[in-house]
Amino acid sequence: MDQKLQQKARQYRRDVLDMLYACQSGHPGGSLSCIEILQALYENVMRYDAANPKWPERDRLVLSKGHGCPALYAILADKGFFPKEELKNLRQYGSMLQGHPDMKKCPGVDASTGSLGQGTSWAVGYALIGKRPGHNFNVYCVTGDGESQEGMVWESAMAAAHYHLDNLTVLLDDNGLQIDGTNDQVMSLGDICAKYAAFGWETITVDGHNVDEITEAVKRPRVGKPRFICCRTVKGKGVSFMENQVGWHGKPMNQEQYEAAIRELEV
Amino acid sequence: MAEKKSTRIAYGEALAKLGGVNDKVLVCDADLAHATMTASFADKYPDRFYNFGIAESNMTTASAAMAQCGYTVFCSTFAVFGAGRAFEQVRNAVCYSKANVKLGCSHAGPSCGEDGGSHQAVEDISLMRTLPNMTVLVPADATEMEKAVFAAAKFEGPVYIRTGRLPTDICTAEDTPFEIGKANVLRDGKDVAIIACGIMVPQALLAAEALAQKGVSARVIDMHTIKPLDEAAVLAAAGECKAIVTAEEHSIIGGLGSAVAEVLAEHQQGVPFERVGIKDRFGQSGKPPVLFEAYGLTDKFVVEACERVLARK
């Protein structure tokens, strides 16, 4: 993997920690696990124009796991959708950076998410339009493993296959943990790739912290089906004491923890 | 009164007409196109019609996304599913993002008859009215429904349109105006005002006629827009008639009656007031006329309510 991209990923992680430490709330674990997925999309795949965020033919990104938005905000700021100084206002009154993404407030946010399970339906709606005459854009949706327990996800999976939405790619941030424990303790997902395949999707599994692998999977020639990419990730990735720890789903850091985390991520 | 026609048929016909003049109109349904009557549109414009199968949650959120691409999306199912089952999708996808989605929901109230209480939405107006950014329309008849569909398409933002299965009396004229948020006085009167919506409007007119026979002058207000409510029409009725009865094919909790009561209370209009509607109960199977009698939704009940408020003046 490219050195520069790795450095950039560390920078995004530091941004995430700065934001979350400042507001003393939010979700570190699931923000740190989806950095490379978003990085691959914004760096290597998606067509967008930060100066014209509502460009009708842009590719759409739906962050279905909306609680991971600090990762998205760090990347959107880096790509110029809004000034980086905004990051310090995460979760503050009047901020464009809401606790969960608000498309009415934040440039570059394509769907107001946070209510889990709805993002894949947002993505299906966008993909249906992307297929209409006069349009030609792709849709990427980053989902969580825990939210795949929502029944609505499977309604949208059925619709995507039915309408042959090969302009749609769902990327699962498969970190294995949710609020009350591991997925297997709370509600087992079983073989998630087999489930998507049974619904009529192409499925690929990649290392979710390897930008090259994610990029390659996203860019493969389409086979006339919606694509599901299971990105194997580590919750809390990059901060040793947060990695694979259920407790860091939504816990604020104290000063000591924050400083230790930042030290681990220094370039 | 002219021939009877259901508002759902008028809804479907209006969509088909609208599709001919506005190519940005898309229609979605959840396997009920022949019941909500979106089939009228689907037959003419199959490339602009999306069937989502029996999956209202997915349909509702996907409709929000489609609308965010610059389309006007009419999204239809039964009221109990559109406003009830998919409530949180209406809230967080449609209303929170202020998507240009029009929810055209049919089979509301006991007038859907034999299907029974599981299908007779008695709370949809209440649910939709509480949502920020939502406009709520309950047209009185088929003639008004067509105007409501065109007005909703012209309006930017979420709109809930309640439609019904039962053919009912046409009580408005082709040239009756329709403006969102502006009530129509269909019959003027000075002793009592009946503020009604949906299929209770023709019942209110029958009641006013019966009251006239008894020497009572009743004003009939067609409150086709529940939100934003025409407060001026309510306050004028309170000031001039000094007694108010509301009539709706919906629970008396949270719907038109509640909306009117809120306005009266906030403006210190302590006029005698009664709500005709469903008294905190679910519906059940039966022929619509039998249900209307059982649930207190005929002109007779409106007359009785008017007589009670008149006695309290």
Interface residues (C-beta under 8 A of the other chain):
Chain A: P56 D102 M103 K104 D110 A111 S112 G114 S115 Q118 S121 W122 A123 V124 G125 Y126 L128 I129 H135 G151 M152 E155 S156 M158 A159 H162 Y163
Chain B: Y50 F52 G53 A55 S57 N58 T60 T61 A62 S63 A64 A65 M66 Q68 C69 G70 Y71 E88 Q89 N92 A93 Y96 S97 K98
